[in-house]
């Protein structure tokens, strides 16, 4: 048995996976086949909220905050050991680390860099760099290609990313995220002028896959196949430009594309966010023609939780755009 792979896995269901099928959640997170998941369930090796569940519950829908525990038998653990290792890659990490404790780090993830690999052998992600410096992270938390990951950022989003280096820390921080005990602040450049602070609450649901896209509903849709979740955020203007605003956004909940979708829904899409109707070119005083904005201008500015906190400086493209708009 591969000793780097824990024989017990515990997951706290986050908003991102609310409404997911039990068997699909297990298969996705452990990279197991349907038959392997079925064998785990039939063997009584899966429990939900400390209650054992059988194979007949494979289609059960998971809810945010639920705790799923999986006891991996020798066959599944051995097969995982061959699949799960993240390739270490020497990507300069020192310049990205914002703060570090004995059991966790917060890095300033560059825009364009995925948090973790999606398939075996993939490189160029934040975890490849972290594993190169902290090899013992392999198998922490969800394990596999998500080892140590406490939360996620979109590939195009820059800024603060918390990664646990030890299993107890991962469990503690993951529960804190599920219970909304973190202070997460984002900065975004949006189209239009916003003069007042506002709190938003809406129902969000995934209505498109590959690429994923979120639809915002003011009231939950009736007679719809779309599962929606109540999400909230608050925002306030920091700085104004001619036809754009730098916003400070504080998240209550955390949901896929939440900020991007909710701001677009109220008529203030993020600059560069073509998926949610944001302009991909802008006019600046210093230029005679519109110039392109290559990504959504969303930055995870700060993250704070108990004994660990950090603030991430703007990436160069974000700062350059503000300079051009000024």
N, C-alpha and C positions, 0 to 999 in steps of 0.2 A: 504493500500500500504506500502510495506517495505521501510522505509525512508533511509535505508543504500544503496539502489540501485538507482543511478541517472536515471531520466526519459529521459534524452537525452544523447546519446553516440556519440562521434566524434572520427573517426579513420583516421589516415594518412597511406596510403598504402605504405609499405616498399618493398624493393627488394625481400624479402622473399615471399611476396604474389603477386608480379607482375604476371599478367596473370591469377589470380584466378577468378572464376565465382563469380558474385555479390551475388547470393543466397547462394552459398556454404560458402562464406566469412562470411556473416551475421549469417548463421546457426552455423558455427564453433565457431565464437567469442562470440555469445550470448547463445550458447547451446540451440537453438530453433529447433523445428521440421520443416519439409518442409511446413506444413500447416500454422504454426505460421509465418514463413518468408513470405509466400504468402499473409497472411492477412496484414502484415505490409506494403508490397508493394501496395496491392490493396487499402489500406486506405490512400496512399500518404504520409506515414510517413518516407520515405527514400529519401534522396537527395544526389546527387553526384556533388561535386564542386558547391554547392549552387543551384543546379537545381533539382527540384523534378522529380523522375523517377517512372514509373509504373511497374506493374507486368509483362508486356511484355518484360521488360529489364532484367528479372531475370538471363539470361545467359550472360549478358554483362561482358566482361573481364576487370578487374581492372588494372590500371597502377600505377607504382611507383610515389608517390607524390600526387596522387588524395586524396581528402578529402571526406569521407563518413559520413553523419550525420543521425542518426536514432532516431526518436521520439517514445519512447515506450509507448503504451497505457496501461491501467490498467491491462488487462489480462496478457500481456507479462511480465510486471514488477512484478506482483504478482507471476507468475510462476518462474521467474528468482530468486526472493528473496528466494524461497525454495531450489533452486539448487546451488546457486553460492558461498555460504560461504566457505571460506578456513578454515580448521580446524587449530586452533593455536596449536603449538607443542613446548615444551620447549627444543629447541636445543640451546646450548650456542652461543649467537650471538655477544657478546661483543668482543670476540677474532677475529671475522670475519670482523667487521666494520673497514674500512680503513679511511673513512672520512664521515662527516655528516654536513648537513646544516638544516635549518628550514624545508625545503620542499623536501629533497632527501637524500639518503645515497648511498655510494658505498661500497660494501662488497667484500671480497676475497672469491669467491665461491670455495669450494673444488671440486676437480675432483670426479666424481661419483655421485654428488648431482644434481638432476634436478633443473631447475630454478623455475618451478611452477607445481602444480598437473595437471594431464591430465584427472582425473575423480573425481567425488565427493567422499570425504572420504579418498583420498590419502594423505599420510603423508611422511615425510622424504625429503621434498623439501626446497629450500631457502625461499620460500614465507610462508611456515608453520612457520618457525622460525621468520620471519619478522612480520607476523600477530600477533604472540604471544606478541611481544614487542610493535607493532604499530597497534592496532586493527582498528583504523580509516582508514587504507589503504583499507579496504574492499570496493569494488565498484569504486576505483580510476582508471582512464584511461579506458582500455578496460573492466574493471570490471571482475566479475566472478572469474574463476580460474587463470586469468592473472592480477588480480588487481595490479596496480602500476608498472607493468613490462614495461620498456622503450625499452629494447633490450634483446636479448637472447644469451646464450652461449650453446654450445653442452654439454650434460651431462658429457662427458669425458674431457671437457676443464676446466681448473682451471683459477682463476683470477678475474679481476675487473668486477663487475656487478652493474649497476646503477639502482636504484629503486626509483620512485617518491612517496612522501608521501602525496602530495596534487594535486588536479586536474589541476590547472594552470601550475604547474611545469611539470606534465606529458605531457601536450599539448605542452609546450615550448621545452622540451627535445626531445620529439618524432619528432617534426618538424625539430629540429637541426640534428638528425640522418638522417632523410629523405633527408635533404639538404647537407649532408656530411660536417657538421660544427664541427665535433668532431675530436679529435686526439686519435686514437686507435692504440696502439702498442702491438704486440704480440711477444713472444719469442718461438722458436721451435728448437728442436733437430732433425736434418734431416740426412739421410744417404748420405754419400759422402762428398767431400771437395768442398766448394764454396769459391772462392778467391775474387770475385768482386761483387759490388753492381749492382742491376738490377731493372728495372721497367718492370712489366708484364701487358699485356692487352689481354684478351681473352673473348670468348663467352661461358657462362655457362648455362647449362640446366639440369633440373631434369629428369633423364632417368630411375630411378628405385624408387619404393616405398616399404616401410616396409621390410627392412630398406631403407631409402632414400639414393640415391647415385647420385652424380653429374658427368656429362660428360663435358669435356673441349673441345671446338672447336676453332681452330685458325681462321677459318672463319665461319660465320653462315651457318648451313646446309641447303641445298635447298631441297624442296619437303619433308620436315620432319614434323612430328606432334609435335616435341619438340620445345617449346618456349625457346629462349635463351636470355640472357641479357649480355651486355658488362660489364665486371668487371675488376678492376685493383688493383694492389698492388705493393709495392716496398719492396725490402729486401736488407740487407747488413750483412756480416759475423761479428760476435762478437768474436768468439773463435773457434779454430780448435782442433779436436781430430784426432786420427789415421784414422778413416773412418767415421767421422761424423762432423757436423758443428752446432754451436749454432748460430741461425739467429735472427736478429731483423726484424720484418715485420710490415710495416705500411699499413693500409687498406685505400683505397679510397672509394670504394663501400663496401657494406656488403651483402653477399649472403651465403646461406646455404653451409657449408663445403668449402667455397671459398679457404681458405688458404691450406687446406688439398688437395683438388683436383688440384689446380694450381701448387703447388710444386711437386706433384707426376707426373703431366703432363710433367714437364721439367726434370724429372729424379732424383729428390731429395725428395723422400717421407719422411714423418715424422716417426721417430722411433716409433714402436708400433701401427702404423695405418694400420691394416690388410685390412680395406675396400679399401684403396687406395695404396695397394702394399707395405706398409712399413714393414720392418722386425720386427718380434715379438720376436726375440732373438738377442742379441748382444754379442760380445766377448770383454772382458775387460782385461787389463794387470794384474789386481789383482786376476783374476779367471782363472782356468784351463779349464773350460767348458763354453759354452755360457749360459747366464742367460736370463730369460724371461723379456719382457717389456710389461706390462699388459694393457697399454692404449696409445693413441696418445700423444706424448710429446709436447703438445701445451698449452701455458700459456698466458692468457690475462694480459700482464705485466703492462700496464698503460692506463688510460683513463683521458682525459682532456676536459672540456667544460665550458667556461666562468668562473663562480665562484666556480666550483667544479672540483676537480682533485685528482687522487690517483695513487699510485704505489703499486703493490702487490708483496710481496716476493715470491720466488719459493716455491712450496710445497715440502715436504720431498722426495717424490719419484723422482721428477725432479732433485733436488739437489743431491740425492744419485747416480742417473745415471751419472750425470756429474762427480762426484767424481770417480766413477768406470771407466769411460772412460778416465780420465786424466792420 
